[in-house]
Amino acid sequence: MVDLTSYNTFGVRAVANALVEFEQTEEIVQYVNSLHATPRPYFVLGGGANVLFVDDFSGDILHLTNKDLTTVHEDAQHIVVRVGAGYIWDEFVAWSVKKDLWGLELLSGIPGTVGASPVQNIGAYGSEVSETIVEVEAVEIASGSLVHFQVEDLALGYRTSRFKQEWKSRYIVHHVCYRLAKHCASFAKYERLALEKDVNTPQGVRDKVLSIRSAKLPAVNELGSAGSFFKNPEVESSELSRLRSTYESMPYYATERNDVYKLSAGWLIEQCGWKGSRVGNAGVYEKQALVIVNHGGATGREIFALSEQIAADVYQKMGVRLEREVEVVPAKTRY
């Protein structure tokens, strides 16, 4: 048995039958072949930053530790790098800005690993990793075959991908290729950060993002959390008009889809009085209502129950359904 407390950023205690780590792709293939001979539950765990264990796991926890990074193509405008799934995401971002490369700087400070980035399509401040991904390499669990996916194959959307939908349990991602720019095409995307006029480098943007995040998000080594617990809900214009007739100051944002707008889940939760509240050892962070925290000793079930209360209140008061961004893992769940 293995204790998973240090393998999830909520810091909740759960145990699994075994922890299986992979540094080489060949080791993944060998493991997959062993599954065919001896079927058993498994769950692929990256940095544990987007998962909530609500029970012990009666199976294997799979954890990639490969942290290789190589350049596969370079020209005057771009560089394409191939990165191991076990590479810590923010360390990869730090590497890119140190090289004065553009594309990942707005995604600074996000916990987790490279392997999770195409699964979750991580994003922040109007940027998503889908803008830089070129290719994803994975092992197909059913056959043990090595497969390559182009970014257009992945159906990357708001915090989702085919890996979370119809491909769930079918693949283990082991490398991701990203195209990063040597020059900034436009500074318009950084306007919402209110950057100082002389900030015109990837490092300058990263520093600003990290400053903003530290002001509103808890450090997971001090207060357990998974960052944003819920997705920002999307509504059509008719629903938006209904809400704004009651809540004139409600923030909303246009999306790439016509007649669809994104709401702030944090704002909705705050209007229901949850910001800074606490139920037992679980609570809502005092600086950001979108973040559920473990004040110490909370179980996964406590945190899950709190999230259910919050979602029920938002629906009852606002008529808006919240969807979890965090993946809840009960016993016998697979990747």
LOKOLPA-445583 format. One record per residue (C-alpha): x, y, z; residue in one letter. Coordinates in steps of 0.5 Angstrom, whole numbers. Example, Ala and Ser with C-alpha at 12.3 -4.5 7.8 and 13.67 -1.06 7.14 Angstrom:
<atom u="25" v="-9" w="16" type="A"/>
<atom u="27" v="-2" w="14" type="S"/>
END
This chain:
<atom u="0" v="0" w="0" type="M"/>
<atom u="2" v="7" w="-1" type="V"/>
<atom u="0" v="14" w="2" type="D"/>
<atom u="-2" v="19" w="-3" type="L"/>
<atom u="-2" v="25" w="2" type="T"/>
<atom u="4" v="28" w="-1" type="S"/>
<atom u="2" v="26" w="-8" type="Y"/>
<atom u="-4" v="31" w="-9" type="N"/>
<atom u="-4" v="38" w="-7" type="T"/>
<atom u="-10" v="38" w="-3" type="F"/>
<atom u="-6" v="34" w="2" type="G"/>
<atom u="-12" v="29" w="3" type="V"/>
<atom u="-10" v="22" w="6" type="R"/>
<atom u="-12" v="16" w="1" type="A"/>
<atom u="-8" v="10" w="0" type="V"/>
<atom u="-7" v="6" w="-6" type="A"/>
<atom u="-5" v="-1" w="-8" type="N"/>
<atom u="2" v="1" w="-11" type="A"/>
<atom u="5" v="7" w="-14" type="L"/>
<atom u="8" v="5" w="-21" type="V"/>
<atom u="13" v="10" w="-24" type="E"/>
<atom u="16" v="11" w="-31" type="F"/>
<atom u="22" v="14" w="-33" type="E"/>
<atom u="22" v="11" w="-40" type="Q"/>
<atom u="17" v="10" w="-45" type="T"/>
<atom u="19" v="3" w="-46" type="E"/>
<atom u="17" v="2" w="-38" type="E"/>
<atom u="10" v="4" w="-40" type="I"/>
<atom u="9" v="-1" w="-46" type="V"/>
<atom u="11" v="-6" w="-41" type="Q"/>
<atom u="6" v="-4" w="-36" type="Y"/>
<atom u="1" v="-4" w="-41" type="V"/>
<atom u="2" v="-11" w="-43" type="N"/>
<atom u="2" v="-13" w="-36" type="S"/>
<atom u="-5" v="-10" w="-35" type="L"/>
<atom u="-7" v="-15" w="-41" type="H"/>
<atom u="-5" v="-21" w="-37" type="A"/>
<atom u="-7" v="-19" w="-30" type="T"/>
<atom u="-13" v="-13" w="-31" type="P"/>
<atom u="-13" v="-8" w="-25" type="R"/>
<atom u="-15" v="-1" w="-24" type="P"/>
<atom u="-10" v="4" w="-25" type="Y"/>
<atom u="-10" v="12" w="-25" type="F"/>
<atom u="-5" v="16" w="-28" type="V"/>
<atom u="-3" v="22" w="-24" type="L"/>
<atom u="1" v="28" w="-26" type="G"/>
<atom u="3" v="33" w="-20" type="G"/>
<atom u="-4" v="32" w="-17" type="G"/>
<atom u="-6" v="39" w="-18" type="A"/>
<atom u="-13" v="38" w="-21" type="N"/>
<atom u="-15" v="31" w="-17" type="V"/>
<atom u="-19" v="30" w="-11" type="L"/>
<atom u="-19" v="23" w="-8" type="F"/>
<atom u="-25" v="22" w="-4" type="V"/>
<atom u="-23" v="15" w="-2" type="D"/>
<atom u="-18" v="10" w="-2" type="D"/>
<atom u="-16" v="7" w="-9" type="F"/>
<atom u="-16" v="0" w="-10" type="S"/>
<atom u="-11" v="-1" w="-16" type="G"/>
<atom u="-4" v="2" w="-19" type="D"/>
<atom u="-3" v="10" w="-19" type="I"/>
<atom u="1" v="11" w="-25" type="L"/>
<atom u="6" v="17" w="-25" type="H"/>
<atom u="11" v="19" w="-30" type="L"/>
<atom u="18" v="22" w="-28" type="T"/>
<atom u="21" v="23" w="-35" type="N"/>
<atom u="24" v="30" w="-35" type="K"/>
<atom u="27" v="31" w="-42" type="D"/>
<atom u="27" v="37" w="-46" type="L"/>
<atom u="30" v="37" w="-53" type="T"/>
<atom u="29" v="42" w="-59" type="T"/>
<atom u="26" v="38" w="-65" type="V"/>
<atom u="26" v="44" w="-70" type="H"/>
<atom u="28" v="51" w="-70" type="E"/>
<atom u="28" v="57" w="-75" type="D"/>
<atom u="28" v="65" w="-75" type="A"/>
<atom u="21" v="65" w="-72" type="Q"/>
<atom u="20" v="59" w="-68" type="H"/>
<atom u="23" v="53" w="-64" type="I"/>
<atom u="19" v="47" w="-63" type="V"/>
<atom u="21" v="43" w="-56" type="V"/>
<atom u="19" v="36" w="-54" type="R"/>
<atom u="18" v="35" w="-47" type="V"/>
<atom u="17" v="29" w="-42" type="G"/>
<atom u="11" v="28" w="-39" type="A"/>
<atom u="14" v="28" w="-32" type="G"/>
<atom u="17" v="35" w="-33" type="Y"/>
<atom u="14" v="40" w="-28" type="I"/>
<atom u="10" v="45" w="-31" type="W"/>
<atom u="12" v="51" w="-28" type="D"/>
<atom u="19" v="49" w="-29" type="E"/>
<atom u="18" v="49" w="-36" type="F"/>
<atom u="15" v="55" w="-37" type="V"/>
<atom u="21" v="58" w="-33" type="A"/>
<atom u="26" v="55" w="-38" type="W"/>
<atom u="22" v="58" w="-44" type="S"/>
<atom u="22" v="65" w="-41" type="V"/>
<atom u="29" v="65" w="-39" type="K"/>
<atom u="30" v="63" w="-47" type="K"/>
<atom u="26" v="69" w="-48" type="D"/>
<atom u="21" v="65" w="-52" type="L"/>
<atom u="14" v="67" w="-52" type="W"/>
<atom u="7" v="63" w="-51" type="G"/>
<atom u="7" v="60" w="-44" type="L"/>
<atom u="9" v="66" w="-40" type="E"/>
<atom u="1" v="67" w="-38" type="L"/>
<atom u="1" v="60" w="-36" type="L"/>
<atom u="6" v="61" w="-30" type="S"/>
<atom u="5" v="59" w="-23" type="G"/>
<atom u="0" v="53" w="-25" type="I"/>
<atom u="2" v="47" w="-21" type="P"/>
<atom u="2" v="40" w="-25" type="G"/>
<atom u="6" v="37" w="-30" type="T"/>
<atom u="7" v="37" w="-38" type="V"/>
<atom u="3" v="31" w="-39" type="G"/>
<atom u="-3" v="34" w="-36" type="A"/>
<atom u="-3" v="40" w="-40" type="S"/>
<atom u="-6" v="37" w="-46" type="P"/>
<atom u="-11" v="33" w="-42" type="V"/>
<atom u="-14" v="39" w="-38" type="Q"/>
<atom u="-12" v="44" w="-44" type="N"/>
<atom u="-9" v="49" w="-38" type="I"/>
<atom u="-11" v="56" w="-39" type="G"/>
<atom u="-10" v="63" w="-35" type="A"/>
<atom u="-11" v="70" w="-37" type="Y"/>
<atom u="-14" v="69" w="-44" type="G"/>
<atom u="-9" v="64" w="-46" type="S"/>
<atom u="-9" v="56" w="-47" type="E"/>
<atom u="-4" v="51" w="-48" type="V"/>
<atom u="-7" v="49" w="-54" type="S"/>
<atom u="-4" v="55" w="-57" type="E"/>
<atom u="3" v="52" w="-57" type="T"/>
<atom u="2" v="45" w="-57" type="I"/>
<atom u="4" v="42" w="-64" type="V"/>
<atom u="4" v="34" w="-62" type="E"/>
<atom u="2" v="29" w="-57" type="V"/>
<atom u="6" v="22" w="-56" type="E"/>
<atom u="2" v="17" w="-52" type="A"/>
<atom u="2" v="9" w="-51" type="V"/>
<atom u="-5" v="6" w="-53" type="E"/>
<atom u="-7" v="2" w="-47" type="I"/>
<atom u="-11" v="-3" w="-51" type="A"/>
<atom u="-5" v="-5" w="-56" type="S"/>
<atom u="1" v="-2" w="-52" type="G"/>
<atom u="2" v="2" w="-59" type="S"/>
<atom u="6" v="8" w="-59" type="L"/>
<atom u="1" v="14" w="-62" type="V"/>
<atom u="2" v="21" w="-64" type="H"/>
<atom u="-3" v="26" w="-64" type="F"/>
<atom u="-3" v="33" w="-68" type="Q"/>
<atom u="-6" v="38" w="-64" type="V"/>
<atom u="-12" v="38" w="-69" type="E"/>
<atom u="-14" v="31" w="-67" type="D"/>
<atom u="-15" v="33" w="-59" type="L"/>
<atom u="-21" v="37" w="-59" type="A"/>
<atom u="-18" v="42" w="-54" type="L"/>
<atom u="-23" v="46" w="-51" type="G"/>
<atom u="-24" v="50" w="-45" type="Y"/>
<atom u="-21" v="45" w="-39" type="R"/>
<atom u="-22" v="39" w="-44" type="T"/>
<atom u="-20" v="35" w="-49" type="S"/>
<atom u="-21" v="28" w="-52" type="R"/>
<atom u="-17" v="25" w="-47" type="F"/>
<atom u="-22" v="27" w="-42" type="K"/>
<atom u="-28" v="25" w="-46" type="Q"/>
<atom u="-28" v="19" w="-51" type="E"/>
<atom u="-21" v="18" w="-50" type="W"/>
<atom u="-21" v="17" w="-43" type="K"/>
<atom u="-18" v="11" w="-40" type="S"/>
<atom u="-15" v="9" w="-47" type="R"/>
<atom u="-8" v="13" w="-47" type="Y"/>
<atom u="-2" v="15" w="-43" type="I"/>
<atom u="1" v="21" w="-45" type="V"/>
<atom u="9" v="21" w="-45" type="H"/>
<atom u="11" v="27" w="-49" type="H"/>
<atom u="9" v="33" w="-51" type="V"/>
<atom u="11" v="38" w="-57" type="C"/>
<atom u="10" v="45" w="-56" type="Y"/>
<atom u="12" v="51" w="-61" type="R"/>
<atom u="14" v="57" w="-58" type="L"/>
<atom u="15" v="64" w="-61" type="A"/>
<atom u="22" v="68" w="-61" type="K"/>
<atom u="18" v="75" w="-62" type="H"/>
<atom u="12" v="77" w="-59" type="C"/>
<atom u="6" v="78" w="-65" type="A"/>
<atom u="2" v="82" w="-61" type="S"/>
<atom u="2" v="85" w="-54" type="F"/>
<atom u="-6" v="86" w="-54" type="A"/>
<atom u="-7" v="80" w="-50" type="K"/>
<atom u="-3" v="82" w="-44" type="Y"/>
<atom u="-8" v="89" w="-43" type="E"/>
<atom u="-12" v="85" w="-38" type="R"/>
<atom u="-6" v="85" w="-33" type="L"/>
<atom u="-5" v="92" w="-33" type="A"/>
<atom u="3" v="91" w="-34" type="L"/>
<atom u="8" v="97" w="-33" type="E"/>
<atom u="10" v="100" w="-40" type="K"/>
<atom u="17" v="98" w="-40" type="D"/>
<atom u="15" v="91" w="-39" type="V"/>
<atom u="16" v="88" w="-46" type="N"/>
<atom u="19" v="81" w="-44" type="T"/>
<atom u="17" v="74" w="-43" type="P"/>
<atom u="20" v="74" w="-36" type="Q"/>
<atom u="17" v="81" w="-35" type="G"/>
<atom u="10" v="78" w="-36" type="V"/>
<atom u="11" v="72" w="-32" type="R"/>
<atom u="13" v="76" w="-26" type="D"/>
<atom u="7" v="80" w="-26" type="K"/>
<atom u="3" v="73" w="-27" type="V"/>
<atom u="6" v="70" w="-21" type="L"/>
<atom u="5" v="77" w="-17" type="S"/>
<atom u="-2" v="77" w="-19" type="I"/>
<atom u="-3" v="69" w="-17" type="R"/>
<atom u="1" v="70" w="-10" type="S"/>
<atom u="-4" v="75" w="-8" type="A"/>
<atom u="-10" v="71" w="-9" type="K"/>
<atom u="-9" v="64" w="-9" type="L"/>
<atom u="-6" v="60" w="-3" type="P"/>
<atom u="1" v="57" w="-4" type="A"/>
<atom u="-1" v="49" w="-4" type="V"/>
<atom u="5" v="48" w="1" type="N"/>
<atom u="2" v="52" w="6" type="E"/>
<atom u="-6" v="51" w="5" type="L"/>
<atom u="-8" v="45" w="1" type="G"/>
<atom u="-12" v="46" w="-5" type="S"/>
<atom u="-13" v="45" w="-13" type="A"/>
<atom u="-13" v="52" w="-15" type="G"/>
<atom u="-20" v="53" w="-19" type="S"/>
<atom u="-25" v="48" w="-17" type="F"/>
<atom u="-30" v="50" w="-22" type="F"/>
<atom u="-30" v="52" w="-29" type="K"/>
<atom u="-33" v="59" w="-31" type="N"/>
<atom u="-40" v="57" w="-33" type="P"/>
<atom u="-42" v="59" w="-40" type="E"/>
<atom u="-49" v="61" w="-42" type="V"/>
<atom u="-53" v="64" w="-48" type="E"/>
<atom u="-55" v="71" w="-49" type="S"/>
<atom u="-62" v="70" w="-47" type="S"/>
<atom u="-59" v="67" w="-40" type="E"/>
<atom u="-54" v="73" w="-39" type="L"/>
<atom u="-60" v="78" w="-40" type="S"/>
<atom u="-64" v="74" w="-35" type="R"/>
<atom u="-58" v="74" w="-30" type="L"/>
<atom u="-56" v="82" w="-31" type="R"/>
<atom u="-63" v="84" w="-30" type="S"/>
<atom u="-62" v="82" w="-23" type="T"/>
<atom u="-55" v="83" w="-22" type="Y"/>
<atom u="-53" v="89" w="-26" type="E"/>
<atom u="-45" v="89" w="-24" type="S"/>
<atom u="-44" v="81" w="-26" type="M"/>
<atom u="-38" v="80" w="-30" type="P"/>
<atom u="-38" v="77" w="-36" type="Y"/>
<atom u="-34" v="75" w="-42" type="Y"/>
<atom u="-35" v="74" w="-50" type="A"/>
<atom u="-32" v="67" w="-52" type="T"/>
<atom u="-30" v="65" w="-59" type="E"/>
<atom u="-37" v="62" w="-60" type="R"/>
<atom u="-43" v="67" w="-63" type="N"/>
<atom u="-48" v="68" w="-57" type="D"/>
<atom u="-44" v="65" w="-52" type="V"/>
<atom u="-41" v="68" w="-46" type="Y"/>
<atom u="-37" v="66" w="-40" type="K"/>
<atom u="-39" v="68" w="-33" type="L"/>
<atom u="-34" v="68" w="-27" type="S"/>
<atom u="-36" v="62" w="-22" type="A"/>
<atom u="-32" v="66" w="-17" type="G"/>
<atom u="-36" v="72" w="-17" type="W"/>
<atom u="-43" v="67" w="-17" type="L"/>
<atom u="-40" v="63" w="-11" type="I"/>
<atom u="-38" v="70" w="-7" type="E"/>
<atom u="-45" v="73" w="-8" type="Q"/>
<atom u="-48" v="66" w="-5" type="C"/>
<atom u="-44" v="68" w="1" type="G"/>
<atom u="-39" v="63" w="1" type="W"/>
<atom u="-32" v="67" w="0" type="K"/>
<atom u="-28" v="66" w="7" type="G"/>
<atom u="-33" v="61" w="10" type="S"/>
<atom u="-31" v="54" w="13" type="R"/>
<atom u="-35" v="47" w="14" type="V"/>
<atom u="-31" v="43" w="19" type="G"/>
<atom u="-24" v="43" w="16" type="N"/>
<atom u="-25" v="45" w="9" type="A"/>
<atom u="-27" v="52" w="7" type="G"/>
<atom u="-27" v="57" w="1" type="V"/>
<atom u="-21" v="61" w="1" type="Y"/>
<atom u="-22" v="68" w="4" type="E"/>
<atom u="-18" v="72" w="-2" type="K"/>
<atom u="-22" v="68" w="-8" type="Q"/>
<atom u="-28" v="64" w="-8" type="A"/>
<atom u="-27" v="60" w="-13" type="L"/>
<atom u="-22" v="56" w="-9" type="V"/>
<atom u="-23" v="51" w="-4" type="I"/>
<atom u="-18" v="49" w="1" type="V"/>
<atom u="-16" v="44" w="6" type="N"/>
<atom u="-15" v="48" w="13" type="H"/>
<atom u="-12" v="41" w="16" type="G"/>
<atom u="-14" v="34" w="16" type="G"/>
<atom u="-20" v="35" w="12" type="A"/>
<atom u="-22" v="29" w="8" type="T"/>
<atom u="-23" v="28" w="1" type="G"/>
<atom u="-31" v="27" w="2" type="R"/>
<atom u="-31" v="33" w="7" type="E"/>
<atom u="-28" v="37" w="1" type="I"/>
<atom u="-33" v="34" w="-4" type="F"/>
<atom u="-39" v="35" w="0" type="A"/>
<atom u="-37" v="43" w="1" type="L"/>
<atom u="-37" v="43" w="-7" type="S"/>
<atom u="-44" v="40" w="-7" type="E"/>
<atom u="-47" v="45" w="-2" type="Q"/>
<atom u="-43" v="51" w="-6" type="I"/>
<atom u="-46" v="48" w="-13" type="A"/>
<atom u="-53" v="47" w="-10" type="A"/>
<atom u="-53" v="54" w="-7" type="D"/>
<atom u="-51" v="57" w="-14" type="V"/>
<atom u="-56" v="54" w="-18" type="Y"/>
<atom u="-62" v="55" w="-13" type="Q"/>
<atom u="-60" v="63" w="-12" type="K"/>
<atom u="-58" v="64" w="-20" type="M"/>
<atom u="-60" v="58" w="-24" type="G"/>
<atom u="-53" v="57" w="-26" type="V"/>
<atom u="-50" v="50" w="-26" type="R"/>
<atom u="-43" v="50" w="-24" type="L"/>
<atom u="-38" v="44" w="-27" type="E"/>
<atom u="-32" v="42" w="-23" type="R"/>
<atom u="-25" v="43" w="-26" type="E"/>
<atom u="-22" v="38" w="-21" type="V"/>
<atom u="-23" v="31" w="-22" type="E"/>
<atom u="-26" v="27" w="-17" type="V"/>
<atom u="-23" v="20" w="-16" type="V"/>
<atom u="-27" v="15" w="-12" type="P"/>
<atom u="-25" v="7" w="-11" type="A"/>
<atom u="-24" v="3" w="-18" type="K"/>
<atom u="-24" v="10" w="-22" type="T"/>
<atom u="-19" v="9" w="-28" type="R"/>
<atom u="-16" v="15" w="-32" type="Y"/>
END
